[in-house]
């Protein structure tokens, strides 16, 4: 029985699968890079939000302290 044509067919199939796997890896890597960039942008946005909330909280606490001191007649 002549196995050479079957072996050649398998080799071609394996080569095609290698190429397709390389393309798939590239697409997956690109997807991970995009997700990482989005994650970093979200982190920056979250940090900005935290600074704003902290600033507003400090402002509100100082305003409340001022109102309490005014009601107490200290100024």
C-alpha positions as CSV (number, residue, x, y, z in Angstrom):
1,X,0.0,0.0,0.0
2,X,1.3,3.5,-1.0
3,X,1.1,5.9,2.0
4,X,3.1,8.7,0.4
5,X,0.0,10.7,-1.0
6,X,-1.7,10.4,2.4
7,X,1.4,11.6,4.2
8,X,1.8,14.5,1.9
9,X,-1.9,15.4,2.4
10,X,-1.4,15.3,6.2
11,X,1.8,17.4,5.9
12,X,-0.1,20.1,3.9
13,X,-2.9,20.0,6.4
14,X,-0.5,20.4,9.3
15,X,1.2,23.3,7.5
16,X,-2.1,25.0,6.9
17,X,-3.0,24.5,10.6
18,X,0.3,26.1,11.7
19,X,-0.4,29.1,9.5
20,X,-4.0,29.4,10.8
21,X,-2.8,29.0,14.4
22,X,-0.2,31.8,13.9
23,X,-3.0,34.1,12.6
24,X,-5.2,33.2,15.5
25,X,-2.4,34.0,18.0
26,X,-1.9,37.4,16.4
27,X,-5.6,38.2,16.7
28,X,-5.7,37.0,20.3
29,X,-2.6,39.1,21.1
30,X,-4.1,42.1,19.4
31,X,-7.3,41.6,21.4
32,X,-5.4,41.4,24.7
33,X,-3.4,44.6,23.8
34,X,-6.7,46.4,23.1
35,X,-8.2,45.1,26.4
36,X,-5.1,46.2,28.3
37,X,-5.3,49.7,26.8
38,X,-9.0,50.0,27.7
39,X,-8.2,48.8,31.2
40,X,-5.5,51.4,31.6
41,X,-7.9,54.1,30.4
42,X,-10.5,53.0,32.8
43,X,-8.0,53.1,35.6
44,X,-7.0,56.7,34.8
45,X,-10.7,57.7,34.6
46,X,-11.3,56.0,38.0
47,X,-8.4,57.8,39.6
48,X,-9.7,61.1,38.3
49,X,-13.1,60.3,39.8
50,X,-11.6,59.4,43.1
51,X,-9.7,62.8,43.2
52,X,-13.0,64.6,42.5
53,X,-14.9,62.7,45.1
54,X,-12.2,63.3,47.7
55,X,-12.1,67.0,46.9
56,X,-15.9,67.3,47.2
57,X,-15.9,65.4,50.4
58,X,-13.3,67.6,52.0
59,X,-15.2,70.7,50.8
60,X,-18.5,69.4,52.2
61,X,-16.9,68.5,55.6
62,X,-15.3,71.9,55.9
63,X,-18.6,73.6,55.0
64,X,-20.4,71.6,57.7
65,X,-17.8,72.4,60.2
66,X,-18.1,76.1,59.3
67,X,-21.9,75.9,59.7
68,X,-21.7,74.2,63.1
69,X,-19.2,76.8,64.3
70,X,-21.4,79.6,63.0
71,X,-24.5,78.2,64.8
72,X,-22.4,77.7,67.9
73,X,-21.6,81.4,67.7
74,X,-17.8,81.0,67.5
75,X,-17.6,83.4,64.5
